[in-house]
């Protein structure tokens, strides 16, 4: 089982990016996927989550600007980030709570850097 995060980069304040979290492997089902971020010197923050039923939740700091969605056919979860601010600069990780041929558990991707310039 692997999670591959991508889509990060450098963007000016007010711009947009879309992150992708692609899962691969012999996965039976995915209960929930989350996006987290960690900036230098700060604790990791849970940014957004989406459940298998499509329920979503967001950190207050990103509500109204970020949207999490999933494409079950592609086994991919997206994080659309609009109206980006310099304080959104961080390393973004995705995790998935899933059931696979090798067992059930919490799996993490390697992350992608998002840098927002002022």
Secondary structure, 3 states (H helix, E strand, C coil): CEEEEECCEEEECCCCEEEEEEEECCEEEEEEEEEEEECCCCCCEEEEEEECCCCEEECCCCCCCEEEEEEHHHCEEEEEECCCCHHHCEEEEEEEEEEECCEEEEEECCCEEEEEEC
